[in-house]
Amino acid sequence: MAVWFPTDEPWQYRVIDQLPPGIDHAQLERALALTPSERIDAVIELMSFAADLKASVEARPKR
């Protein structure tokens, strides 16, 4: 099994580094407004979306 080591810093790191440090208050307020059950439902929905996205990428014809 080959292991991949990036030679350059991933582009996502550069984007994240440009964001100001701190807490995203909008996300915090949204999370605090949810009940524990609603938080679990949101995670399940996100996981379902990720699985659908992965399946659509895998079903895409290879170039």
Summary of the structure (lengths in Angstrom):
residues: 63
radius of gyration: 17.6
end to end distance: 23.6
largest distance: 45.1
contacts: 82
relative contact order: 0.06
helix: 65%
strand: 0%
